[in-house]
């Protein structure tokens, strides 16, 4: 796998945003971007929502209750997003980055595995079940869409998100799949702040996708110029 793009990557912190708004902005950016448009990583949290992939089956929605269910155009089945889950949308031009789809998925998974290893947590991937697992439980989910050779959607990393909503679905279409979160794997004294964790994950992703830099995105709350941050 190689990431050969010389185009700067824009990193955008969006904070807590409604899923529909960010979803629409991702599609708009992907449709309107040109060969000169930078790849972007959008870091966001969402209010509680279930999202069902384009091949999603109703049987995996068990008891959604008061949490809305949205049909989206990514791959995969149903998952949950909520506060305390670090979502990173990867808007990447695959050809320019020197990646195929499998390599993009692997780059995202390896970024999370490397991050977790830095906290002494052994994580792994599974064949035919994208995502990152700690033991028998899933700590991060992946779902992507490729349009005109460019990716959108991305990863959802459980930091201190409420886990109860996952019991209302078959997460990612797997009956009985257990979910976990970083908060339950570390002591309070070892648990990083959200800001530190966010920067560590972005560092890992950018290291695999290309060099630093920034350009104003369509949807923004705060913008970084990527650097190798000191903690």
C-alpha positions as CSV (number, residue, x, y, z in Angstrom):
1,X,0.0,0.0,0.0
2,X,1.3,3.5,-0.8
3,X,-0.1,6.9,-0.3
4,X,1.6,9.1,-3.0
5,X,-0.6,12.2,-3.1
6,X,1.3,15.5,-2.7
7,X,-2.0,17.4,-2.3
8,X,-2.5,18.7,1.3
9,X,-5.2,17.1,3.5
10,X,-7.7,19.4,5.1
11,X,-8.7,18.4,8.7
12,X,-11.9,19.9,10.0
13,X,-13.4,19.7,13.5
14,X,-17.2,19.9,13.2
15,X,-18.2,19.3,16.8
16,X,-21.7,18.0,17.4
17,X,-23.7,18.1,14.2
18,X,-27.0,16.6,12.9
19,X,-26.3,13.6,10.8
20,X,-28.4,14.7,7.9
21,X,-26.5,18.0,7.5
22,X,-23.1,16.4,7.4
23,X,-24.3,13.6,5.1
24,X,-25.6,16.1,2.6
25,X,-22.4,18.1,2.8
26,X,-20.2,15.0,2.2
27,X,-22.2,14.2,-0.9
28,X,-22.1,17.8,-2.1
29,X,-18.3,18.0,-1.7
30,X,-17.8,14.6,-3.4
31,X,-19.9,15.6,-6.4
32,X,-18.4,19.1,-6.8
33,X,-14.7,18.4,-6.1
34,X,-12.2,18.5,-8.9
35,X,-8.7,17.1,-9.3
36,X,-7.4,20.2,-7.5
37,X,-9.7,19.7,-4.5
38,X,-7.9,18.5,-1.3
39,X,-8.7,15.3,0.4
40,X,-10.5,16.0,3.7
41,X,-11.0,14.4,7.1
42,X,-14.1,15.6,9.0
43,X,-14.1,14.8,12.7
44,X,-17.6,15.0,14.2
45,X,-20.1,13.7,16.8
46,X,-23.8,13.1,16.0
47,X,-26.9,13.3,18.1
48,X,-28.4,9.8,18.5
49,X,-29.3,8.2,15.2
50,X,-29.3,4.8,13.5
51,X,-28.0,4.7,10.0
52,X,-28.9,1.9,7.6
53,X,-26.7,1.1,4.7
54,X,-28.0,0.9,1.1
55,X,-28.3,-3.0,1.4
56,X,-29.7,-2.7,4.9
57,X,-32.3,-5.3,6.0
58,X,-35.2,-4.3,8.3
59,X,-34.7,-7.4,10.3
60,X,-31.6,-5.9,11.9
61,X,-33.6,-3.1,13.4
62,X,-34.9,-4.7,16.6
63,X,-36.4,-1.9,18.7
64,X,-35.2,1.5,17.5
65,X,-37.7,3.3,19.8
66,X,-37.3,7.0,19.9
67,X,-34.0,7.1,18.0
68,X,-34.5,8.0,14.3
69,X,-33.5,5.6,11.5
70,X,-32.0,7.1,8.4
71,X,-31.3,5.3,5.1
72,X,-27.9,6.2,3.7
73,X,-25.8,5.3,0.7
74,X,-22.8,3.7,2.4
75,X,-22.1,0.0,2.5
76,X,-22.9,-2.3,5.4
77,X,-26.0,-2.8,7.5
78,X,-27.2,-0.8,10.5
79,X,-25.1,1.0,13.1
80,X,-25.6,3.6,15.8
81,X,-24.1,7.1,16.2
82,X,-24.3,9.2,19.3
83,X,-22.4,11.6,21.5
84,X,-19.1,10.1,22.7
85,X,-18.4,8.4,19.4
86,X,-15.6,9.8,17.4
87,X,-16.7,9.8,13.7
88,X,-14.1,10.6,11.1
89,X,-15.3,11.0,7.5
90,X,-12.6,10.2,4.9
91,X,-13.1,12.2,1.7
92,X,-10.2,10.8,-0.3
93,X,-9.4,10.7,-4.0
94,X,-8.2,7.1,-4.2
95,X,-6.3,7.3,-7.4
96,X,-4.4,10.4,-6.3
97,X,-3.6,8.7,-2.9
98,X,-2.4,5.6,-4.7
99,X,-5.0,3.4,-2.9
100,X,-7.6,0.9,-3.9
101,X,-10.7,0.3,-1.8
102,X,-9.3,-2.5,0.1
103,X,-6.1,-0.5,0.9
104,X,-8.2,2.4,2.0
105,X,-10.1,0.2,4.4
106,X,-6.9,-1.3,5.7
107,X,-5.3,2.1,6.2
108,X,-8.3,3.2,8.4
109,X,-8.2,-0.1,10.4
110,X,-4.5,0.0,10.9
111,X,-4.7,3.6,12.1
112,X,-7.1,2.6,14.8
113,X,-5.1,-0.6,15.7
114,X,-2.0,1.5,16.1
115,X,-3.7,4.1,18.2
116,X,-5.2,1.4,20.5
117,X,-1.8,-0.3,20.8
118,X,-0.3,2.9,22.1
119,X,-2.6,2.5,25.1
120,X,-1.7,-1.2,25.6
121,X,-4.9,-2.5,23.9
122,X,-4.5,-5.4,21.5
123,X,-7.0,-4.9,18.6
124,X,-7.6,-6.8,15.5
125,X,-9.6,-7.0,12.3
126,X,-11.7,-9.9,11.0
127,X,-12.1,-11.3,7.5
128,X,-15.3,-10.2,5.8
129,X,-16.3,-8.0,8.7
130,X,-14.7,-4.6,8.4
131,X,-14.0,-2.8,11.6
132,X,-11.8,-3.1,14.6
133,X,-12.3,-5.6,17.5
134,X,-11.0,-6.0,21.0
135,X,-11.5,-9.6,21.9
136,X,-15.0,-10.6,20.9
137,X,-16.3,-7.0,21.0
138,X,-16.3,-4.3,18.3
139,X,-14.9,-0.9,19.2
140,X,-15.0,0.8,15.7
141,X,-17.2,0.4,12.7
142,X,-16.4,1.2,9.0
143,X,-18.7,2.1,6.2
144,X,-17.7,3.7,2.9
145,X,-19.1,4.8,-0.4
146,X,-17.0,5.3,-3.5
147,X,-18.3,7.8,-6.1
148,X,-16.3,8.7,-9.2
149,X,-13.2,7.3,-7.6
150,X,-13.6,9.3,-4.4
151,X,-14.6,8.0,-1.0
152,X,-16.9,9.4,1.6
153,X,-18.4,8.2,4.9
154,X,-15.7,6.6,7.1
155,X,-15.2,5.3,10.6
156,X,-17.0,5.4,14.0
157,X,-14.8,4.9,17.0
158,X,-16.5,4.2,20.4
159,X,-14.8,6.4,23.0
160,X,-17.4,7.0,25.8
161,X,-20.6,6.6,23.8
162,X,-23.6,5.0,25.5
163,X,-23.7,1.3,24.5
164,X,-27.4,0.7,25.2
165,X,-28.7,1.8,21.8
166,X,-26.6,-1.0,20.1
167,X,-28.8,-3.5,21.9
168,X,-31.7,-2.2,19.9
169,X,-30.2,-3.4,16.6
170,X,-28.0,-6.2,15.2
171,X,-24.9,-4.1,15.0
172,X,-23.5,-4.1,11.4
173,X,-26.0,-6.9,10.7
174,X,-24.5,-9.4,13.2
175,X,-26.9,-10.9,15.7
176,X,-25.5,-10.8,19.2
177,X,-22.4,-8.8,18.3
178,X,-21.0,-7.1,21.4
179,X,-19.8,-3.6,21.3
180,X,-17.2,-2.0,23.5
181,X,-15.7,1.5,24.1
182,X,-12.4,2.9,25.1
183,X,-13.7,4.1,28.4
184,X,-14.3,0.5,29.5
185,X,-10.8,-0.6,28.5
186,X,-8.8,2.0,30.3
187,X,-8.6,3.2,33.9
188,X,-9.7,6.7,34.6
189,X,-6.1,7.8,35.0
190,X,-5.1,6.4,31.6
191,X,-8.1,7.7,29.7
192,X,-6.9,10.5,27.3
193,X,-8.9,13.6,26.8
194,X,-11.0,13.8,23.7
195,X,-8.7,16.4,22.2
196,X,-5.6,14.3,22.6
197,X,-7.3,11.2,21.3
198,X,-8.7,13.1,18.3
199,X,-5.3,14.4,17.4
200,X,-3.7,11.0,17.7
201,X,-6.2,9.4,15.4
202,X,-5.9,12.2,12.8
203,X,-2.1,11.9,13.0
204,X,-2.4,8.2,12.2
205,X,-4.8,8.7,9.3
206,X,-2.9,11.6,7.7
207,X,0.3,9.7,7.9
208,X,-1.2,7.0,5.7
209,X,-3.0,9.3,3.3
210,X,-0.5,12.0,2.4
211,X,1.3,15.2,3.5
212,X,0.0,18.1,5.6
213,X,-1.8,21.3,4.8
214,X,-5.3,22.8,4.9
215,X,-7.9,24.4,2.8
216,X,-11.2,25.8,3.8
217,X,-13.9,23.1,3.6
218,X,-17.6,23.8,2.8
219,X,-18.7,22.9,6.3
220,X,-16.5,24.0,9.2
221,X,-16.5,24.8,12.8
222,X,-12.7,25.0,13.4
223,X,-9.8,24.3,11.1
224,X,-6.4,22.9,11.7
225,X,-3.3,23.0,9.6
226,X,-2.0,19.5,9.9
227,X,1.3,19.2,11.8
228,X,2.9,16.5,13.8
229,X,1.5,17.7,17.1
230,X,3.3,17.4,20.4
231,X,1.2,16.1,23.3
